[in-house]
Amino acid sequence: MALPVDDAVASSYALLAAKRVTASRQPRARSFDLLIAATGHSHGAAPVTRNSGDFVGLDDVLEVVRRSRSQPTAQRACSPPKYHVGGRDNPNWHG
């Protein structure tokens, strides 16, 4: 599902960028991270990141879910395993 960049996202982006400036950080350095965060923020979703430093100064307006490197990514956690035993006749084989 694609989320549009609309007026709500633009407003969230402006808020997050202003908060970054207040925290003595450059919003331009993390503009794409802020755009993703603003999209989630305007839709009530929290960004999940390994680098929470990208969101310093936003704690009072944005919930950030911190993920460690040891946790599996969503793709790895959701991908079906590939079984090669039995070939194409095996219903669990995804080749």
C-alpha positions, 0 to 999 in steps of 0.5 A: 500500500502506498501512502501519498505525500499530501498536505498532512504529510507536508505539515508533519514534515514542517513540524519535524524539521522545525523540531530538528532545528530547535535541537541544533540539528540540520533537517536537510541532512536527513530529509528523506528520513524525515519525509518517511517519518512525517508520512508515518506521523501523519498516518499514526504510524511510528518509524522503525529504525536501527539508527535512532540518532536520525530522530534526535529532538523529536521524542515529544512528537514522534514515537520511534521504534528502535530495532537492534541489528540482531532482530530479523528484518520484516522481509526475513521474518515473513519470507517463506523458507525455501525447501529443495527436498522433493523438488516441485512435487513438494508443496513446501518448495518455493523455487 
